[in-house]
């Protein structure tokens, strides 16, 4: 149930879960660092994000069904516990096989956390503050995404072991489980009308819903694909130092963080469908410039602008779809969560294309994904 008053003791541990949610973005650092440590091919290295994001396809709806029976807080703690396990496995048993096991556990935990954290946050904040806190939760998540790369570099420099990042984030996950477990939360109990595999997949026969689900698949693919491939791109295309190139994803996530704030302000004056179209156009322009320029300074600017451009596409697609079919929001939500598995597929394809051709052609697949999104946005405008 919504709280009637502001209770910071209940809100803070739930917000901290969004920081834990950001740990899945370590896939980018994992690709760069593990590739260097183990001399992996580009295709083999992209199995790391695939191992993490495949689970959104398999587990999103089952987790939602379990959550309706066991409770949001319980499932959120399970998710953060599995996240901690996924971080500690590759720290204590560092081989490529154990890295894949660790990131698979990280993906399973993150799937559970993503399904549980948002509705639990709505339960613990005043009803009239839900939207603002949901926006702020993305800011908290962006902080975790941003600090991963520079923290890995700092730990490597100071202690000679970047993998200490896994240990630190694993301990943070465990402490958050203890904190949330000790916090009493009154959860909203909804009527038993839950999304199932049959009801969700049946909606894919609706052309509009199919287009929007594929949009989520591709925008998550863009996000994870850029995150996991940008380091190698900056090294090979611009001859950057590996540590400096890793910072590229922090610049990208900084752009995403500012983009969510800018989008929240602009969407008070611009329709969501128009904003969807123009942000897709901006993303195409920024990526095209990034792939064509030879100036390092311009490249850094375009990395930032790409993050800024794609920051709002996920919530825009989700809101447009639910707005059109509000009575099917459970099924649409389940499909959208499953479509996050695009983060398992697109980076793998980018890595393979980059290996058999060159890194620029591999990264150009991100532009093709954005062209699809632009086409969907124009379709949405026409159907408004």
Secondary structure, DSSP 8 states (H G I E B T S, - for coil): --BSS--HHHHHHHHHHHHHHGGGGHHHHHHHHHHHHHT--HHHHTHHHHHHHHHHHHHHHHHHHHHHHH-HHHHHHHHHHHHHHHHHHHHHS-SHHHHHHHHHHHHHHHHHHHHHHHHHHHHHSBGGGHHHHHHHHHHHHHHHHHHHHHHHHHHHHHHS-TTHHHHHHHHHHHHHHHHHHTS--------S----HHHHHHGGGSHHHHHHHHHHHHHHHHHHHHHHHHHHHHHHHH---HHHHHHHHHHHHHHHHHHHHHHHHHTTTS-HHHHHHHHHHHHHHHHHHHHH---HHHHHHHHHHHHHHHTTHHHHHHHHHHHH-GGGHHHHHHHHHHHTTHHHHHHHHHHHHHHHS-HHHHHHHHHHHHHHHHHHHHHHHHT-
